[in-house]
Amino acid sequence: MNIGILGTGMVGQTLGTKLAELGHSVKMGSRSASNEKAQTWAKATGSNASVGTFADAAKHGEILFNCTGGMVSLEALKAAGEENLDGKTLIDVSNALDFSKGFPPTLSVCNDDSIGEQIQRAFPKAKVVKTLNTVNCQLMVNPSIVPGEHDLFVSGNDADAKAQVTTILKDWFGWKNVIDMGDITTARGTEQLLPIWVRLMSLFKSPQFNFHIAKA
Ligand SMILES: NC(=O)c1ccc[n+]([C@@H]2O[C@H](COP(=O)([O-])OP(=O)(O)OC[C@H]3O[C@@H](n4cnc5c(N)ncnc54)[C@H](OP(=O)(O)O)[C@@H]3O)[C@@H](O)[C@H]2O)c1
């Protein structure tokens, strides 16, 4: 499958590497087609990897991953071009973390809105599915790093897109427990897990942990 990764940071690189290893054709997008991090990643990843602008990557992908900072995601997706997002499943892994005042970060969007909803409103024809934002990127593609039962969440308005993403999470990445939270407004809750997530990371001095929801 052709996959577009929007973002050249550690998340885009980790997801891109895993997807290329699985045999998919992955194009990583950036503000500049000659982005050095993307070029280095493509060289190291091999023939399934290529690079381009945000628009090139979005055009290439049948499925897209938004791996840009939550505060700049709308800007990146505008550069990707609405016509390249229309009708596609857009997996949004971003968080609304604002580090401008140092640690701990605050959330730039919260309570009655979320980055997932902002993206869905801005691009109504894209099928936005919020997921993976509550775990570290190594865990995204290798959940067995953390032993035992632990959970991932999906939020989105389109049932078919959520089912497709759940299959990707389970069959490609190895997730066992995926909780369908409901429509995209439920991304408010999962994005608002981040304040506790960053404090746990600081406490454990490691990002390799996850949430498990226990119920009667
Ligand atoms: N680190 C993790 O393990 C983890 C886990 C869960 C969720 N997340 C979330 O995943 C997302 C990606 O994280 P990351 O650390 O890999 O990357 P990042 O540093 O947050 O974002 C990198 C991308 O943002 C783009 N960007 C920066 N400023 C921009 C602007 N003004 N307009 C458009 N694009 C801009 C960069 O474009 P260029 O390529 O042009 O420089 C780059 O592609 C974040 O939202 C993060 O909160 C991270």
The ligand as a Tripos MOL2 file, in Angstrom:
@<TRIPOS>MOLECULE
LIG
   48    52     1     0     0
SMALL
NO_CHARGES

@<TRIPOS>ATOM
      1 N1          7.7440   11.3870   20.6120 N.am      1 LIG1
      2 C1          6.8380   10.4560   20.7770 C.2       1 LIG1
      3 O1          7.1580    9.2960   21.0870 O.2       1 LIG1
      4 C2          5.3960   10.7960   20.5690 C.ar      1 LIG1
      5 C3          4.4200    9.8960   21.0160 C.ar      1 LIG1
      6 C4          3.0660   10.1730   20.7710 C.ar      1 LIG1
      7 C5          2.7160   11.3140   20.0700 C.ar      1 LIG1
      8 N2          3.6850   12.1900   19.6650 N.ar      1 LIG1
      9 C6          3.2910   13.3640   18.8710 C.3       1 LIG1
     10 O2          3.6910   13.0990   17.5240 O.3       1 LIG1
     11 C7          3.9360   14.3380   16.8620 C.3       1 LIG1
     12 C8          5.3190   14.2880   16.2050 C.3       1 LIG1
     13 O3          6.3260   14.2870   17.1770 O.3       1 LIG1
     14 P1          7.8780   14.2990   16.7730 P.3       1 LIG1
     15 O4          8.6270   14.5120   18.0090 O.co2     1 LIG1
     16 O5          8.1670   13.1430   15.9090 O.co2     1 LIG1
     17 O6          8.0080   15.5300   15.7780 O.3       1 LIG1
     18 P2          7.8900   17.1160   16.0220 P.3       1 LIG1
     19 O7          9.2430   17.6540   16.2440 O.co2     1 LIG1
     20 O8          6.8210   17.4000   17.0240 O.co2     1 LIG1
     21 O9          7.3360   17.5730   14.5880 O.3       1 LIG1
     22 C9          8.1380   17.4510   13.4700 C.3       1 LIG1
     23 C10         7.4070   17.9300   12.2350 C.3       1 LIG1
     24 O10         6.7020   19.1560   12.4610 O.3       1 LIG1
     25 C11         6.9010   19.9810   11.3180 C.3       1 LIG1
     26 N3          6.7560   21.4000   11.6110 N.ar      1 LIG1
     27 C12         7.4070   22.1190   12.5710 C.ar      1 LIG1
     28 N4          7.0170   23.4220   12.5120 N.ar      1 LIG1
     29 C13         6.1110   23.5070   11.4980 C.ar      1 LIG1
     30 C14         5.3500   24.5730   10.9440 C.ar      1 LIG1
     31 N5          5.4300   25.8170   11.4280 N.pl3     1 LIG1
     32 N6          4.5140   24.2900    9.9210 N.ar      1 LIG1
     33 C15         4.4120   23.0380    9.4130 C.ar      1 LIG1
     34 N7          5.1160   21.9760    9.9090 N.ar      1 LIG1
     35 C16         5.9410   22.2210   10.9230 C.ar      1 LIG1
     36 C17         8.3210   19.6820   10.8980 C.3       1 LIG1
     37 O11         8.4640   20.0310    9.5440 O.3       1 LIG1
     38 P3          9.8910   19.8940    8.7960 P.3       1 LIG1
     39 O12         9.9890   18.4520    8.4400 O.co2     1 LIG1
     40 O13         9.7380   20.7780    7.6220 O.co2     1 LIG1
     41 O14        10.9490   20.3420    9.7690 O.co2     1 LIG1
     42 C18         8.4150   18.1870   11.1400 C.3       1 LIG1
     43 O15         8.0610   17.4540    9.9790 O.3       1 LIG1
     44 C19         3.7980   15.4230   17.9220 C.3       1 LIG1
     45 O16         2.5140   15.9750   17.8240 O.3       1 LIG1
     46 C20         3.9690   14.6650   19.2270 C.3       1 LIG1
     47 O17         3.3240   15.2930   20.3150 O.3       1 LIG1
     48 C21         5.0020   11.9580   19.9220 C.ar      1 LIG1
@<TRIPOS>BOND
     1     1     2 1
     2     2     3 2
     3     2     4 1
     4     4     5 ar
     5     4    48 ar
     6     5     6 ar
     7     6     7 ar
     8     7     8 ar
     9     8     9 1
    10     8    48 ar
    11     9    10 1
    12     9    46 1
    13    10    11 1
    14    11    12 1
    15    11    44 1
    16    12    13 1
    17    13    14 1
    18    14    15 2
    19    14    16 1
    20    14    17 1
    21    17    18 1
    22    18    19 2
    23    18    20 1
    24    18    21 1
    25    21    22 1
    26    22    23 1
    27    23    24 1
    28    23    42 1
    29    24    25 1
    30    25    26 1
    31    25    36 1
    32    26    27 ar
    33    26    35 ar
    34    27    28 ar
    35    28    29 ar
    36    29    30 ar
    37    29    35 ar
    38    30    31 1
    39    30    32 ar
    40    32    33 ar
    41    33    34 ar
    42    34    35 ar
    43    36    37 1
    44    36    42 1
    45    37    38 1
    46    38    39 2
    47    38    40 1
    48    38    41 1
    49    42    43 1
    50    44    45 1
    51    44    46 1
    52    46    47 1
@<TRIPOS>SUBSTRUCTURE
     1 LIG1         1 GROUP 0 **** ****
